[in-house]
Amino acid sequence: MIFGNEIIEMSVIVKSRWGEVVFFSEDADPRWDGEFLGEKAAPGVYFYQVNIKSNIEEGAIQEDQYLGTITLLR
């Protein structure tokens, strides 16, 4: 889950270790259910990228990017 004040835009991308996008969302509450193309994704390490654009004060926009890994267990 992603929390923050004054979020204007947000995107979440999850990629396999080969760089294939297995999940993409611009929803306010993005949740990956561990599936890819309608089937359970293989257990292993996946990489995520979260891009957030927020209004930090009048007229000032801040853009942040967060990168990390997720381990999917079955």
mmCIF file of the N, C-alpha and C atoms, coordinates in Angstrom:
data_MODEL
# 
_entry.id   MODEL 
# 
loop_
_atom_site.group_PDB 
_atom_site.id 
_atom_site.type_symbol 
_atom_site.label_atom_id 
_atom_site.label_alt_id 
_atom_site.label_comp_id 
_atom_site.label_asym_id 
_atom_site.label_entity_id 
_atom_site.label_seq_id 
_atom_site.pdbx_PDB_ins_code 
_atom_site.Cartn_x 
_atom_site.Cartn_y 
_atom_site.Cartn_z 
_atom_site.occupancy 
_atom_site.B_iso_or_equiv 
_atom_site.pdbx_formal_charge 
_atom_site.auth_seq_id 
_atom_site.auth_comp_id 
_atom_site.auth_asym_id 
_atom_site.auth_atom_id 
_atom_site.pdbx_PDB_model_num 
ATOM 1   N N  . MET A 1 1  ? 0.834  -1.169  0.000   1.00 0.00 ? 1  MET A N  1 
ATOM 2   C CA . MET A 1 1  ? 0.000  0.000   0.000   1.00 0.00 ? 1  MET A CA 1 
ATOM 3   C C  . MET A 1 1  ? 0.885  1.241   0.000   1.00 0.00 ? 1  MET A C  1 
ATOM 4   N N  . ILE A 1 2  ? 0.372  2.272   -0.602  1.00 0.00 ? 2  ILE A N  1 
ATOM 5   C CA . ILE A 1 2  ? 1.118  3.520   -0.699  1.00 0.00 ? 2  ILE A CA 1 
ATOM 6   C C  . ILE A 1 2  ? 0.312  4.613   -0.016  1.00 0.00 ? 2  ILE A C  1 
ATOM 7   N N  . PHE A 1 3  ? 0.959  5.331   0.886   1.00 0.00 ? 3  PHE A N  1 
ATOM 8   C CA . PHE A 1 3  ? 0.313  6.407   1.620   1.00 0.00 ? 3  PHE A CA 1 
ATOM 9   C C  . PHE A 1 3  ? 1.052  7.703   1.349   1.00 0.00 ? 3  PHE A C  1 
ATOM 10  N N  . GLY A 1 4  ? 0.339  8.798   1.333   1.00 0.00 ? 4  GLY A N  1 
ATOM 11  C CA . GLY A 1 4  ? 0.982  10.091  1.177   1.00 0.00 ? 4  GLY A CA 1 
ATOM 12  C C  . GLY A 1 4  ? -0.044 11.196  1.077   1.00 0.00 ? 4  GLY A C  1 
ATOM 13  N N  . ASN A 1 5  ? 0.399  12.393  1.340   1.00 0.00 ? 5  ASN A N  1 
ATOM 14  C CA . ASN A 1 5  ? -0.458 13.562  1.235   1.00 0.00 ? 5  ASN A CA 1 
ATOM 15  C C  . ASN A 1 5  ? -0.267 14.232  -0.112  1.00 0.00 ? 5  ASN A C  1 
ATOM 16  N N  . GLU A 1 6  ? -1.363 14.736  -0.636  1.00 0.00 ? 6  GLU A N  1 
ATOM 17  C CA . GLU A 1 6  ? -1.324 15.550  -1.848  1.00 0.00 ? 6  GLU A CA 1 
ATOM 18  C C  . GLU A 1 6  ? -0.731 14.828  -3.064  1.00 0.00 ? 6  GLU A C  1 
ATOM 19  N N  . ILE A 1 7  ? -0.963 13.514  -3.185  1.00 0.00 ? 7  ILE A N  1 
ATOM 20  C CA . ILE A 1 7  ? -0.483 12.769  -4.351  1.00 0.00 ? 7  ILE A CA 1 
ATOM 21  C C  . ILE A 1 7  ? -1.347 13.148  -5.551  1.00 0.00 ? 7  ILE A C  1 
ATOM 22  N N  . ILE A 1 8  ? -0.691 13.591  -6.616  1.00 0.00 ? 8  ILE A N  1 
ATOM 23  C CA . ILE A 1 8  ? -1.374 13.999  -7.842  1.00 0.00 ? 8  ILE A CA 1 
ATOM 24  C C  . ILE A 1 8  ? -1.442 12.831  -8.825  1.00 0.00 ? 8  ILE A C  1 
ATOM 25  N N  . GLU A 1 9  ? -0.307 12.181  -9.022  1.00 0.00 ? 9  GLU A N  1 
ATOM 26  C CA . GLU A 1 9  ? -0.201 11.032  -9.937  1.00 0.00 ? 9  GLU A CA 1 
ATOM 27  C C  . GLU A 1 9  ? 0.675  9.976   -9.294  1.00 0.00 ? 9  GLU A C  1 
ATOM 28  N N  . MET A 1 10 ? 0.399  8.720   -9.662  1.00 0.00 ? 10 MET A N  1 
ATOM 29  C CA . MET A 1 10 ? 1.194  7.630   -9.124  1.00 0.00 ? 10 MET A CA 1 
ATOM 30  C C  . MET A 1 10 ? 1.148  6.459   -10.095 1.00 0.00 ? 10 MET A C  1 
ATOM 31  N N  . SER A 1 11 ? 2.251  5.757   -10.207 1.00 0.00 ? 11 SER A N  1 
ATOM 32  C CA . SER A 1 11 ? 2.257  4.523   -10.982 1.00 0.00 ? 11 SER A CA 1 
ATOM 33  C C  . SER A 1 11 ? 3.122  3.499   -10.270 1.00 0.00 ? 11 SER A C  1 
ATOM 34  N N  . VAL A 1 12 ? 2.728  2.243   -10.403 1.00 0.00 ? 12 VAL A N  1 
ATOM 35  C CA . VAL A 1 12 ? 3.466  1.128   -9.822  1.00 0.00 ? 12 VAL A CA 1 
ATOM 36  C C  . VAL A 1 12 ? 3.735  0.127   -10.935 1.00 0.00 ? 12 VAL A C  1 
ATOM 37  N N  . ILE A 1 13 ? 4.988  -0.271  -11.058 1.00 0.00 ? 13 ILE A N  1 
ATOM 38  C CA . ILE A 1 13 ? 5.401  -1.251  -12.068 1.00 0.00 ? 13 ILE A CA 1 
ATOM 39  C C  . ILE A 1 13 ? 6.123  -2.388  -11.350 1.00 0.00 ? 13 ILE A C  1 
ATOM 40  N N  . VAL A 1 14 ? 5.753  -3.626  -11.658 1.00 0.00 ? 14 VAL A N  1 
ATOM 41  C CA . VAL A 1 14 ? 6.463  -4.803  -11.137 1.00 0.00 ? 14 VAL A CA 1 
ATOM 42  C C  . VAL A 1 14 ? 7.005  -5.551  -12.342 1.00 0.00 ? 14 VAL A C  1 
ATOM 43  N N  . LYS A 1 15 ? 8.304  -5.891  -12.274 1.00 0.00 ? 15 LYS A N  1 
ATOM 44  C CA . LYS A 1 15 ? 8.969  -6.584  -13.388 1.00 0.00 ? 15 LYS A CA 1 
ATOM 45  C C  . LYS A 1 15 ? 9.595  -7.882  -12.907 1.00 0.00 ? 15 LYS A C  1 
ATOM 46  N N  . SER A 1 16 ? 9.672  -8.831  -13.821 1.00 0.00 ? 16 SER A N  1 
ATOM 47  C CA . SER A 1 16 ? 10.362 -10.093 -13.531 1.00 0.00 ? 16 SER A CA 1 
ATOM 48  C C  . SER A 1 16 ? 11.867 -9.840  -13.567 1.00 0.00 ? 16 SER A C  1 
ATOM 49  N N  . ARG A 1 17 ? 12.631 -10.838 -13.200 1.00 0.00 ? 17 ARG A N  1 
ATOM 50  C CA . ARG A 1 17 ? 14.095 -10.671 -13.226 1.00 0.00 ? 17 ARG A CA 1 
ATOM 51  C C  . ARG A 1 17 ? 14.634 -10.521 -14.642 1.00 0.00 ? 17 ARG A C  1 
ATOM 52  N N  . TRP A 1 18 ? 13.803 -10.811 -15.632 1.00 0.00 ? 18 TRP A N  1 
ATOM 53  C CA . TRP A 1 18 ? 14.203 -10.630 -17.030 1.00 0.00 ? 18 TRP A CA 1 
ATOM 54  C C  . TRP A 1 18 ? 13.732 -9.283  -17.585 1.00 0.00 ? 18 TRP A C  1 
ATOM 55  N N  . GLY A 1 19 ? 13.103 -8.478  -16.739 1.00 0.00 ? 19 GLY A N  1 
ATOM 56  C CA . GLY A 1 19 ? 12.664 -7.156  -17.146 1.00 0.00 ? 19 GLY A CA 1 
ATOM 57  C C  . GLY A 1 19 ? 11.274 -7.097  -17.751 1.00 0.00 ? 19 GLY A C  1 
ATOM 58  N N  . GLU A 1 20 ? 10.564 -8.205  -17.750 1.00 0.00 ? 20 GLU A N  1 
ATOM 59  C CA . GLU A 1 20 ? 9.209  -8.244  -18.299 1.00 0.00 ? 20 GLU A CA 1 
ATOM 60  C C  . GLU A 1 20 ? 8.232  -7.636  -17.288 1.00 0.00 ? 20 GLU A C  1 
ATOM 61  N N  . VAL A 1 21 ? 7.400  -6.696  -17.743 1.00 0.00 ? 21 VAL A N  1 
ATOM 62  C CA . VAL A 1 21 ? 6.416  -6.075  -16.869 1.00 0.00 ? 21 VAL A CA 1 
ATOM 63  C C  . VAL A 1 21 ? 5.303  -7.087  -16.579 1.00 0.00 ? 21 VAL A C  1 
ATOM 64  N N  . VAL A 1 22 ? 5.143  -7.435  -15.294 1.00 0.00 ? 22 VAL A N  1 
ATOM 65  C CA . VAL A 1 22 ? 4.102  -8.393  -14.897 1.00 0.00 ? 22 VAL A CA 1 
ATOM 66  C C  . VAL A 1 22 ? 2.917  -7.692  -14.243 1.00 0.00 ? 22 VAL A C  1 
ATOM 67  N N  . PHE A 1 23 ? 3.113  -6.415  -13.862 1.00 0.00 ? 23 PHE A N  1 
ATOM 68  C CA . PHE A 1 23 ? 2.025  -5.645  -13.252 1.00 0.00 ? 23 PHE A CA 1 
ATOM 69  C C  . PHE A 1 23 ? 2.285  -4.170  -13.472 1.00 0.00 ? 23 PHE A C  1 
ATOM 70  N N  . PHE A 1 24 ? 1.214  -3.444  -13.817 1.00 0.00 ? 24 PHE A N  1 
ATOM 71  C CA . PHE A 1 24 ? 1.282  -1.992  -13.955 1.00 0.00 ? 24 PHE A CA 1 
ATOM 72  C C  . PHE A 1 24 ? -0.034 -1.413  -13.473 1.00 0.00 ? 24 PHE A C  1 
ATOM 73  N N  . SER A 1 25 ? 0.045  -0.354  -12.686 1.00 0.00 ? 25 SER A N  1 
ATOM 74  C CA . SER A 1 25 ? -1.175 0.280   -12.191 1.00 0.00 ? 25 SER A CA 1 
ATOM 75  C C  . SER A 1 25 ? -0.952 1.765   -11.970 1.00 0.00 ? 25 SER A C  1 
ATOM 76  N N  . GLU A 1 26 ? -1.988 2.531   -12.265 1.00 0.00 ? 26 GLU A N  1 
ATOM 77  C CA . GLU A 1 26 ? -2.013 3.952   -11.925 1.00 0.00 ? 26 GLU A CA 1 
ATOM 78  C C  . GLU A 1 26 ? -3.166 4.222   -10.951 1.00 0.00 ? 26 GLU A C  1 
ATOM 79  N N  . ASP A 1 27 ? -3.699 3.164   -10.353 1.00 0.00 ? 27 ASP A N  1 
ATOM 80  C CA . ASP A 1 27 ? -4.794 3.280   -9.393  1.00 0.00 ? 27 ASP A CA 1 
ATOM 81  C C  . ASP A 1 27 ? -4.299 3.898   -8.089  1.00 0.00 ? 27 ASP A C  1 
ATOM 82  N N  . ALA A 1 28 ? -5.227 4.481   -7.344  1.00 0.00 ? 28 ALA A N  1 
ATOM 83  C CA . ALA A 1 28 ? -4.891 5.078   -6.054  1.00 0.00 ? 28 ALA A CA 1 
ATOM 84  C C  . ALA A 1 28 ? -4.509 4.021   -5.019  1.00 0.00 ? 28 ALA A C  1 
ATOM 85  N N  . ASP A 1 29 ? -4.985 2.795   -5.193  1.00 0.00 ? 29 ASP A N  1 
ATOM 86  C CA . ASP A 1 29 ? -4.699 1.707   -4.258  1.00 0.00 ? 29 ASP A CA 1 
ATOM 87  C C  . ASP A 1 29 ? -4.233 0.479   -5.048  1.00 0.00 ? 29 ASP A C  1 
ATOM 88  N N  . PRO A 1 30 ? -3.001 0.524   -5.570  1.00 0.00 ? 30 PRO A N  1 
ATOM 89  C CA . PRO A 1 30 ? -2.532 -0.588  -6.411  1.00 0.00 ? 30 PRO A CA 1 
ATOM 90  C C  . PRO A 1 30 ? -2.230 -1.837  -5.591  1.00 0.00 ? 30 PRO A C  1 
ATOM 91  N N  . ARG A 1 31 ? -2.684 -2.976  -6.091  1.00 0.00 ? 31 ARG A N  1 
ATOM 92  C CA . ARG A 1 31 ? -2.410 -4.251  -5.407  1.00 0.00 ? 31 ARG A CA 1 
ATOM 93  C C  . ARG A 1 31 ? -2.133 -5.318  -6.453  1.00 0.00 ? 31 ARG A C  1 
ATOM 94  N N  . TRP A 1 32 ? -0.946 -5.881  -6.400  1.00 0.00 ? 32 TRP A N  1 
ATOM 95  C CA . TRP A 1 32 ? -0.602 -6.990  -7.289  1.00 0.00 ? 32 TRP A CA 1 
ATOM 96  C C  . TRP A 1 32 ? -0.969 -8.275  -6.563  1.00 0.00 ? 32 TRP A C  1 
ATOM 97  N N  . ASP A 1 33 ? -1.755 -9.109  -7.208  1.00 0.00 ? 33 ASP A N  1 
ATOM 98  C CA . ASP A 1 33 ? -2.213 -10.356 -6.582  1.00 0.00 ? 33 ASP A CA 1 
ATOM 99  C C  . ASP A 1 33 ? -1.285 -11.544 -6.853  1.00 0.00 ? 33 ASP A C  1 
ATOM 100 N N  . GLY A 1 34 ? -0.130 -11.281 -7.447  1.00 0.00 ? 34 GLY A N  1 
ATOM 101 C CA . GLY A 1 34 ? 0.826  -12.355 -7.702  1.00 0.00 ? 34 GLY A CA 1 
ATOM 102 C C  . GLY A 1 34 ? 0.530  -13.140 -8.966  1.00 0.00 ? 34 GLY A C  1 
ATOM 103 N N  . GLU A 1 35 ? -0.364 -12.603 -9.802  1.00 0.00 ? 35 GLU A N  1 
ATOM 104 C CA . GLU A 1 35 ? -0.687 -13.276 -11.053 1.00 0.00 ? 35 GLU A CA 1 
ATOM 105 C C  . GLU A 1 35 ? -0.130 -12.507 -12.241 1.00 0.00 ? 35 GLU A C  1 
ATOM 106 N N  . PHE A 1 36 ? 0.080  -13.240 -13.322 1.00 0.00 ? 36 PHE A N  1 
ATOM 107 C CA . PHE A 1 36 ? 0.550  -12.660 -14.573 1.00 0.00 ? 36 PHE A CA 1 
ATOM 108 C C  . PHE A 1 36 ? -0.150 -13.395 -15.713 1.00 0.00 ? 36 PHE A C  1 
ATOM 109 N N  . LEU A 1 37 ? -0.826 -12.647 -16.550 1.00 0.00 ? 37 LEU A N  1 
ATOM 110 C CA . LEU A 1 37 ? -1.591 -13.188 -17.680 1.00 0.00 ? 37 LEU A CA 1 
ATOM 111 C C  . LEU A 1 37 ? -2.611 -14.224 -17.221 1.00 0.00 ? 37 LEU A C  1 
ATOM 112 N N  . GLY A 1 38 ? -3.240 -13.953 -16.065 1.00 0.00 ? 38 GLY A N  1 
ATOM 113 C CA . GLY A 1 38 ? -4.306 -14.819 -15.569 1.00 0.00 ? 38 GLY A CA 1 
ATOM 114 C C  . GLY A 1 38 ? -3.852 -16.072 -14.848 1.00 0.00 ? 38 GLY A C  1 
ATOM 115 N N  . GLU A 1 39 ? -2.558 -16.240 -14.661 1.00 0.00 ? 39 GLU A N  1 
ATOM 116 C CA . GLU A 1 39 ? -2.036 -17.416 -13.956 1.00 0.00 ? 39 GLU A CA 1 
ATOM 117 C C  . GLU A 1 39 ? -1.115 -16.982 -12.829 1.00 0.00 ? 39 GLU A C  1 
ATOM 118 N N  . LYS A 1 40 ? -0.911 -17.862 -11.856 1.00 0.00 ? 40 LYS A N  1 
ATOM 119 C CA . LYS A 1 40 ? -0.004 -17.551 -10.760 1.00 0.00 ? 40 LYS A CA 1 
ATOM 120 C C  . LYS A 1 40 ? 1.411  -17.352 -11.300 1.00 0.00 ? 40 LYS A C  1 
ATOM 121 N N  . ALA A 1 41 ? 2.018  -16.236 -10.914 1.00 0.00 ? 41 ALA A N  1 
ATOM 122 C CA . ALA A 1 41 ? 3.399  -15.965 -11.319 1.00 0.00 ? 41 ALA A CA 1 
ATOM 123 C C  . ALA A 1 41 ? 4.332  -16.922 -10.589 1.00 0.00 ? 41 ALA A C  1 
ATOM 124 N N  . ALA A 1 42 ? 5.454  -17.205 -11.199 1.00 0.00 ? 42 ALA A N  1 
ATOM 125 C CA . ALA A 1 42 ? 6.434  -18.115 -10.599 1.00 0.00 ? 42 ALA A CA 1 
ATOM 126 C C  . ALA A 1 42 ? 7.022  -17.500 -9.335  1.00 0.00 ? 42 ALA A C  1 
ATOM 127 N N  . PRO A 1 43 ? 7.293  -18.327 -8.323  1.00 0.00 ? 43 PRO A N  1 
ATOM 128 C CA . PRO A 1 43 ? 7.957  -17.812 -7.123  1.00 0.00 ? 43 PRO A CA 1 
ATOM 129 C C  . PRO A 1 43 ? 9.316  -17.232 -7.501  1.00 0.00 ? 43 PRO A C  1 
ATOM 130 N N  . GLY A 1 44 ? 9.746  -16.246 -6.772  1.00 0.00 ? 44 GLY A N  1 
ATOM 131 C CA . GLY A 1 44 ? 11.051 -15.657 -7.035  1.00 0.00 ? 44 GLY A CA 1 
ATOM 132 C C  . GLY A 1 44 ? 11.082 -14.181 -6.697  1.00 0.00 ? 44 GLY A C  1 
ATOM 133 N N  . VAL A 1 45 ? 12.156 -13.539 -7.133  1.00 0.00 ? 45 VAL A N  1 
ATOM 134 C CA . VAL A 1 45 ? 12.358 -12.122 -6.860  1.00 0.00 ? 45 VAL A CA 1 
ATOM 135 C C  . VAL A 1 45 ? 11.828 -11.303 -8.023  1.00 0.00 ? 45 VAL A C  1 
ATOM 136 N N  . TYR A 1 46 ? 11.060 -10.264 -7.687  1.00 0.00 ? 46 TYR A N  1 
ATOM 137 C CA . TYR A 1 46 ? 10.517 -9.323  -8.665  1.00 0.00 ? 46 TYR A CA 1 
ATOM 138 C C  . TYR A 1 46 ? 10.964 -7.921  -8.259  1.00 0.00 ? 46 TYR A C  1 
ATOM 139 N N  . PHE A 1 47 ? 11.066 -7.057  -9.219  1.00 0.00 ? 47 PHE A N  1 
ATOM 140 C CA . PHE A 1 47 ? 11.525 -5.693  -8.986  1.00 0.00 ? 47 PHE A CA 1 
ATOM 141 C C  . PHE A 1 47 ? 10.354 -4.734  -9.116  1.00 0.00 ? 47 PHE A C  1 
ATOM 142 N N  . TYR A 1 48 ? 10.287 -3.764  -8.225  1.00 0.00 ? 48 TYR A N  1 
ATOM 143 C CA . TYR A 1 48 ? 9.208  -2.782  -8.322  1.00 0.00 ? 48 TYR A CA 1 
ATOM 144 C C  . TYR A 1 48 ? 9.772  -1.381  -8.508  1.00 0.00 ? 48 TYR A C  1 
ATOM 145 N N  . GLN A 1 49 ? 8.960  -0.558  -9.139  1.00 0.00 ? 49 GLN A N  1 
ATOM 146 C CA . GLN A 1 49 ? 9.263  0.853   -9.329  1.00 0.00 ? 49 GLN A CA 1 
ATOM 147 C C  . GLN A 1 49 ? 7.981  1.623   -9.043  1.00 0.00 ? 49 GLN A C  1 
ATOM 148 N N  . VAL A 1 50 ? 8.053  2.562   -8.107  1.00 0.00 ? 50 VAL A N  1 
ATOM 149 C CA . VAL A 1 50 ? 6.911  3.401   -7.761  1.00 0.00 ? 50 VAL A CA 1 
ATOM 150 C C  . VAL A 1 50 ? 7.277  4.834   -8.104  1.00 0.00 ? 50 VAL A C  1 
ATOM 151 N N  . ASN A 1 51 ? 6.461  5.460   -8.940  1.00 0.00 ? 51 ASN A N  1 
ATOM 152 C CA . ASN A 1 51 ? 6.662  6.854   -9.322  1.00 0.00 ? 51 ASN A CA 1 
ATOM 153 C C  . ASN A 1 51 ? 5.528  7.672   -8.723  1.00 0.00 ? 51 ASN A C  1 
ATOM 154 N N  . ILE A 1 52 ? 5.881  8.719   -7.991  1.00 0.00 ? 52 ILE A N  1 
ATOM 155 C CA . ILE A 1 52 ? 4.881  9.545   -7.327  1.00 0.00 ? 52 ILE A CA 1 
ATOM 156 C C  . ILE A 1 52 ? 5.136  11.012  -7.650  1.00 0.00 ? 52 ILE A C  1 
ATOM 157 N N  . LYS A 1 53 ? 4.075  11.683  -8.025  1.00 0.00 ? 53 LYS A N  1 
ATOM 158 C CA . LYS A 1 53 ? 4.112  13.129  -8.229  1.00 0.00 ? 53 LYS A CA 1 
ATOM 159 C C  . LYS A 1 53 ? 3.169  13.732  -7.203  1.00 0.00 ? 53 LYS A C  1 
ATOM 160 N N  . SER A 1 54 ? 3.701  14.648  -6.369  1.00 0.00 ? 54 SER A N  1 
ATOM 161 C CA . SER A 1 54 ? 2.865  15.229  -5.320  1.00 0.00 ? 54 SER A CA 1 
ATOM 162 C C  . SER A 1 54 ? 3.008  16.744  -5.274  1.00 0.00 ? 54 SER A C  1 
ATOM 163 N N  . ASN A 1 55 ? 1.978  17.362  -4.753  1.00 0.00 ? 55 ASN A N  1 
ATOM 164 C CA . ASN A 1 55 ? 1.935  18.809  -4.587  1.00 0.00 ? 55 ASN A CA 1 
ATOM 165 C C  . ASN A 1 55 ? 2.421  19.096  -3.176  1.00 0.00 ? 55 ASN A C  1 
ATOM 166 N N  . ILE A 1 56 ? 3.659  19.609  -3.043  1.00 0.00 ? 56 ILE A N  1 
ATOM 167 C CA . ILE A 1 56 ? 4.222  19.816  -1.703  1.00 0.00 ? 56 ILE A CA 1 
ATOM 168 C C  . ILE A 1 56 ? 3.860  21.172  -1.115  1.00 0.00 ? 56 ILE A C  1 
ATOM 169 N N  . GLU A 1 57 ? 3.585  22.140  -1.949  1.00 0.00 ? 57 GLU A N  1 
ATOM 170 C CA . GLU A 1 57 ? 3.077  23.445  -1.512  1.00 0.00 ? 57 GLU A CA 1 
ATOM 171 C C  . GLU A 1 57 ? 2.522  24.146  -2.735  1.00 0.00 ? 57 GLU A C  1 
ATOM 172 N N  . GLU A 1 58 ? 1.934  25.280  -2.559  1.00 0.00 ? 58 GLU A N  1 
ATOM 173 C CA . GLU A 1 58 ? 1.286  25.968  -3.672  1.00 0.00 ? 58 GLU A CA 1 
ATOM 174 C C  . GLU A 1 58 ? 2.215  26.108  -4.868  1.00 0.00 ? 58 GLU A C  1 
ATOM 175 N N  . GLY A 1 59 ? 1.837  25.430  -5.957  1.00 0.00 ? 59 GLY A N  1 
ATOM 176 C CA . GLY A 1 59 ? 2.593  25.532  -7.197  1.00 0.00 ? 59 GLY A CA 1 
ATOM 177 C C  . GLY A 1 59 ? 3.874  24.720  -7.258  1.00 0.00 ? 59 GLY A C  1 
ATOM 178 N N  . ALA A 1 60 ? 4.258  24.059  -6.178  1.00 0.00 ? 60 ALA A N  1 
ATOM 179 C CA . ALA A 1 60 ? 5.496  23.275  -6.166  1.00 0.00 ? 60 ALA A CA 1 
ATOM 180 C C  . ALA A 1 60 ? 5.158  21.788  -6.277  1.00 0.00 ? 60 ALA A C  1 
ATOM 181 N N  . ILE A 1 61 ? 5.671  21.159  -7.310  1.00 0.00 ? 61 ILE A N  1 
ATOM 182 C CA . ILE A 1 61 ? 5.451  19.733  -7.554  1.00 0.00 ? 61 ILE A CA 1 
ATOM 183 C C  . ILE A 1 61 ? 6.744  18.979  -7.253  1.00 0.00 ? 61 ILE A C  1 
ATOM 184 N N  . GLN A 1 62 ? 6.609  17.889  -6.557  1.00 0.00 ? 62 GLN A N  1 
ATOM 185 C CA . GLN A 1 62 ? 7.759  17.036  -6.256  1.00 0.00 ? 62 GLN A CA 1 
ATOM 186 C C  . GLN A 1 62 ? 7.550  15.687  -6.909  1.00 0.00 ? 62 GLN A C  1 
ATOM 187 N N  . GLU A 1 63 ? 8.584  15.178  -7.574  1.00 0.00 ? 63 GLU A N  1 
ATOM 188 C CA . GLU A 1 63 ? 8.523  13.852  -8.184  1.00 0.00 ? 63 GLU A CA 1 
ATOM 189 C C  . GLU A 1 63 ? 9.522  12.943  -7.492  1.00 0.00 ? 63 GLU A C  1 
ATOM 190 N N  . ASP A 1 64 ? 9.042  11.792  -7.065  1.00 0.00 ? 64 ASP A N  1 
ATOM 191 C CA . ASP A 1 64 ? 9.896  10.811  -6.385  1.00 0.00 ? 64 ASP A CA 1 
ATOM 192 C C  . ASP A 1 64 ? 9.777  9.461   -7.076  1.00 0.00 ? 64 ASP A C  1 
ATOM 193 N N  . GLN A 1 65 ? 10.856 8.693   -7.012  1.00 0.00 ? 65 GLN A N  1 
ATOM 194 C CA . GLN A 1 65 ? 10.861 7.337   -7.565  1.00 0.00 ? 65 GLN A CA 1 
ATOM 195 C C  . GLN A 1 65 ? 11.460 6.409   -6.510  1.00 0.00 ? 65 GLN A C  1 
ATOM 196 N N  . TYR A 1 66 ? 10.782 5.309   -6.263  1.00 0.00 ? 66 TYR A N  1 
ATOM 197 C CA . TYR A 1 66 ? 11.236 4.316   -5.301  1.00 0.00 ? 66 TYR A CA 1 
ATOM 198 C C  . TYR A 1 66 ? 11.435 2.995   -6.024  1.00 0.00 ? 66 TYR A C  1 
ATOM 199 N N  . LEU A 1 67 ? 12.566 2.355   -5.777  1.00 0.00 ? 67 LEU A N  1 
ATOM 200 C CA . LEU A 1 67 ? 12.908 1.077   -6.408  1.00 0.00 ? 67 LEU A CA 1 
ATOM 201 C C  . LEU A 1 67 ? 13.186 0.053   -5.322  1.00 0.00 ? 67 LEU A C  1 
ATOM 202 N N  . GLY A 1 68 ? 12.850 -1.199  -5.603  1.00 0.00 ? 68 GLY A N  1 
ATOM 203 C CA . GLY A 1 68 ? 13.141 -2.245  -4.643  1.00 0.00 ? 68 GLY A CA 1 
ATOM 204 C C  . GLY A 1 68 ? 12.782 -3.615  -5.185  1.00 0.00 ? 68 GLY A C  1 
ATOM 205 N N  . THR A 1 69 ? 12.789 -4.581  -4.302  1.00 0.00 ? 69 THR A N  1 
ATOM 206 C CA . THR A 1 69 ? 12.467 -5.954  -4.707  1.00 0.00 ? 69 THR A CA 1 
ATOM 207 C C  . THR A 1 69 ? 11.343 -6.513  -3.834  1.00 0.00 ? 69 THR A C  1 
ATOM 208 N N  . ILE A 1 70 ? 10.662 -7.477  -4.419  1.00 0.00 ? 70 ILE A N  1 
ATOM 209 C CA . ILE A 1 70 ? 9.601  -8.227  -3.740  1.00 0.00 ? 70 ILE A CA 1 
ATOM 210 C C  . ILE A 1 70 ? 9.939  -9.706  -3.952  1.00 0.00 ? 70 ILE A C  1 
ATOM 211 N N  . THR A 1 71 ? 9.840  -10.506 -2.910  1.00 0.00 ? 71 THR A N  1 
ATOM 212 C CA . THR A 1 71 ? 10.023 -11.941 -3.063  1.00 0.00 ? 71 THR A CA 1 
ATOM 213 C C  . THR A 1 71 ? 8.653  -12.601 -3.004  1.00 0.00 ? 71 THR A C  1 
ATOM 214 N N  . LEU A 1 72 ? 8.276  -13.246 -4.100  1.00 0.00 ? 72 LEU A N  1 
ATOM 215 C CA . LEU A 1 72 ? 6.998  -13.938 -4.177  1.00 0.00 ? 72 LEU A CA 1 
ATOM 216 C C  . LEU A 1 72 ? 7.203  -15.392 -3.753  1.00 0.00 ? 72 LEU A C  1 
ATOM 217 N N  . LEU A 1 73 ? 6.480  -15.796 -2.716  1.00 0.00 ? 73 LEU A N  1 
ATOM 218 C CA . LEU A 1 73 ? 6.562  -17.169 -2.199  1.00 0.00 ? 73 LEU A CA 1 
ATOM 219 C C  . LEU A 1 73 ? 5.255  -17.882 -2.487  1.00 0.00 ? 73 LEU A C  1 
ATOM 220 N N  . ARG A 1 74 ? 5.313  -19.148 -2.735  1.00 0.00 ? 74 ARG A N  1 
ATOM 221 C CA . ARG A 1 74 ? 4.105  -19.968 -2.945  1.00 0.00 ? 74 ARG A CA 1 
ATOM 222 C C  . ARG A 1 74 ? 4.127  -21.115 -1.968  1.00 0.00 ? 74 ARG A C  1 
# 
